[in-house]
Amino acid sequence: MTGKTYVVTGASRGIGLEFVKQIISEGDIVFACARNVSSSKELVDLAAKNKNNVIPIVLDTTKLDTIHSAVLEVAEKAPDGIDILINNAGIGSTLDYNIETVPQEEFTKVINTNLIGTSNVTQQFIPLLRKRGEQELKKIVNISSIIGSITAMDGSRGSGQGPAYGISKTALNMLTRLTANHLRSENFIVFSIHPGWVSTDLGGASAPVTSQESVRGILNKIQQCQPTDSGEFFGFTGASLEW
Ligand SMILES: NC(=O)c1ccc[n+]([C@@H]2O[C@H](COP(=O)([O-])OP(=O)(O)OC[C@H]3O[C@@H](n4cnc5c(N)ncnc54)[C@H](OP(=O)(O)O)[C@@H]3O)[C@@H](O)[C@H]2O)c1
């Protein structure tokens, strides 16, 4: 799939930075959004070496003004719009909390980033995706987590990242289904995908999946997905996951 234009959030490190590397290796263009571009030496270096394909953009998913100015900048540089939005930015939650102890501030912080931030970004980038026209397939991918699967938590008291994280990703999955339904008639495909347990700052060093493997699988799914995949939940291998 050459000649596509992507927007990726949380591109400063981890899975988001790996998206940037693999997208440009296929000859595509990526607007690499990070809340603090200059603090990511890898992103700055990648952009310097690939001036035509990597455009770093300042965007904090929890700050509407930065999303607004990011959209204006992308619109100026990509006047015909974008093909794919990858909502990757996210934060973990504090492992020490359980459902009895998790404080309000924890819910507020995690849900604000993982759910509301994603919704903010999607709302503001939809017009740039629509610019591609009704005939073109447009895609929105929400990076979710198996920890947001209610079925996967059967019998569990919550695993991995603490309750606020899992709940934020469950809600993100509902956002995915509703966004898919909202945009279905306009030739959009919208889905949630679990990247695997990936060795990043968030996943930790003992995670079994590398960001390279994870992103290869997700990009493959993005390229192969069909309209019937819209509103659904997948793993990075492309297999369906239970909600
Ligand atoms: N790693 C895993 O095992 C795993 C498993 C399931 C799901 N996921 C999901 O995969 C996505 C990427 O995770 P990761 O493992 O790559 O984590 P990571 O290494 O901690 O990177 C997180 C990225 O999100 C960015 N970010 C956080 N809050 C942001 C905000 N308000 N605005 C803009 N960017 C923000 C960070 O930017 P800064 O550098 O500025 O902090 C960073 O670029 C997340 O949505 C995560 O929930 C990861």
Ligand as a Chemical Component Dictionary entry (heavy atoms), coordinates in Angstrom:
data_LIG
# 
_chem_comp.id                   LIG 
_chem_comp.type                 NON-POLYMER 
_chem_comp.pdbx_formal_charge   0 
_chem_comp.three_letter_code    LIG 
# 
loop_
_chem_comp_atom.comp_id 
_chem_comp_atom.atom_id 
_chem_comp_atom.alt_atom_id 
_chem_comp_atom.type_symbol 
_chem_comp_atom.charge 
_chem_comp_atom.model_Cartn_x 
_chem_comp_atom.model_Cartn_y 
_chem_comp_atom.model_Cartn_z 
_chem_comp_atom.pdbx_ordinal 
LIG N1  N1  N 0  3.081  -2.165 25.611 1  
LIG C1  C1  C 0  2.077  -3.003 25.801 2  
LIG O1  O1  O 0  2.268  -4.157 26.255 3  
LIG C2  C2  C 0  0.675  -2.599 25.444 4  
LIG C3  C3  C 0  -0.340 -3.553 25.591 5  
LIG C4  C4  C 0  -1.641 -3.201 25.255 6  
LIG C5  C5  C 0  -1.907 -1.939 24.787 7  
LIG N2  N2  N 1  -0.915 -1.023 24.665 8  
LIG C6  C6  C 0  -1.254 0.310  24.164 9  
LIG O2  O2  O 0  -0.390 0.688  23.123 10 
LIG C7  C7  C 0  -0.275 2.113  23.065 11 
LIG C8  C8  C 0  1.193  2.509  23.041 12 
LIG O3  O3  O 0  1.790  2.001  24.221 13 
LIG P1  P1  P 0  3.374  1.797  24.398 14 
LIG O4  O4  O 0  3.545  0.453  24.946 15 
LIG O5  O5  O -1 4.092  2.205  23.188 16 
LIG O6  O6  O 0  3.610  2.837  25.589 17 
LIG P2  P2  P 0  4.811  3.858  25.899 18 
LIG O7  O7  O 0  6.095  3.289  25.452 19 
LIG O8  O8  O 0  4.603  4.246  27.317 20 
LIG O9  O9  O 0  4.454  5.103  24.925 21 
LIG C9  C9  C 0  3.268  5.803  25.125 22 
LIG C10 C10 C 0  3.210  6.907  24.098 23 
LIG O10 O10 O 0  1.977  7.643  24.297 24 
LIG C11 C11 C 0  2.323  9.017  24.428 25 
LIG N3  N3  N 0  1.346  9.754  25.220 26 
LIG C12 C12 C 0  0.902  9.496  26.466 27 
LIG N4  N4  N 0  0.012  10.436 26.836 28 
LIG C13 C13 C 0  -0.098 11.282 25.788 29 
LIG C14 C14 C 0  -0.846 12.460 25.554 30 
LIG N5  N5  N 0  -1.672 12.966 26.467 31 
LIG N6  N6  N 0  -0.727 13.083 24.349 32 
LIG C15 C15 C 0  0.097  12.593 23.411 33 
LIG N7  N7  N 0  0.858  11.497 23.582 34 
LIG C16 C16 C 0  0.759  10.855 24.765 35 
LIG C17 C17 C 0  3.714  9.032  25.057 36 
LIG O11 O11 O 0  4.295  10.310 24.879 37 
LIG P3  P3  P 0  5.458  10.888 25.857 38 
LIG O12 O12 O 0  6.749  10.327 25.342 39 
LIG O13 O13 O 0  5.344  12.362 25.688 40 
LIG O14 O14 O 0  5.143  10.437 27.249 41 
LIG C18 C18 C 0  4.352  7.911  24.249 42 
LIG O15 O15 O 0  4.701  8.367  22.965 43 
LIG C19 C19 C 0  -1.023 2.641  24.297 44 
LIG O16 O16 O 0  -2.314 3.050  23.914 45 
LIG C20 C20 C 0  -1.118 1.412  25.192 46 
LIG O17 O17 O 0  -2.221 1.454  26.067 47 
LIG C21 C21 C 0  0.377  -1.307 24.982 48 
# 
loop_
_chem_comp_bond.comp_id 
_chem_comp_bond.atom_id_1 
_chem_comp_bond.atom_id_2 
_chem_comp_bond.value_order 
_chem_comp_bond.pdbx_ordinal 
LIG N1  C1  SING 1  
LIG C1  O1  DOUB 2  
LIG C1  C2  SING 3  
LIG C2  C3  SING 4  
LIG C2  C21 DOUB 5  
LIG C3  C4  DOUB 6  
LIG C4  C5  SING 7  
LIG C5  N2  DOUB 8  
LIG N2  C6  SING 9  
LIG N2  C21 SING 10 
LIG C6  O2  SING 11 
LIG C6  C20 SING 12 
LIG O2  C7  SING 13 
LIG C7  C8  SING 14 
LIG C7  C19 SING 15 
LIG C8  O3  SING 16 
LIG O3  P1  SING 17 
LIG P1  O4  DOUB 18 
LIG P1  O5  SING 19 
LIG P1  O6  SING 20 
LIG O6  P2  SING 21 
LIG P2  O7  DOUB 22 
LIG P2  O8  SING 23 
LIG P2  O9  SING 24 
LIG O9  C9  SING 25 
LIG C9  C10 SING 26 
LIG C10 O10 SING 27 
LIG C10 C18 SING 28 
LIG O10 C11 SING 29 
LIG C11 N3  SING 30 
LIG C11 C17 SING 31 
LIG N3  C12 SING 32 
LIG N3  C16 SING 33 
LIG C12 N4  DOUB 34 
LIG N4  C13 SING 35 
LIG C13 C14 SING 36 
LIG C13 C16 DOUB 37 
LIG C14 N5  SING 38 
LIG C14 N6  DOUB 39 
LIG N6  C15 SING 40 
LIG C15 N7  DOUB 41 
LIG N7  C16 SING 42 
LIG C17 O11 SING 43 
LIG C17 C18 SING 44 
LIG O11 P3  SING 45 
LIG P3  O12 DOUB 46 
LIG P3  O13 SING 47 
LIG P3  O14 SING 48 
LIG C18 O15 SING 49 
LIG C19 O16 SING 50 
LIG C19 C20 SING 51 
LIG C20 O17 SING 52 
# 
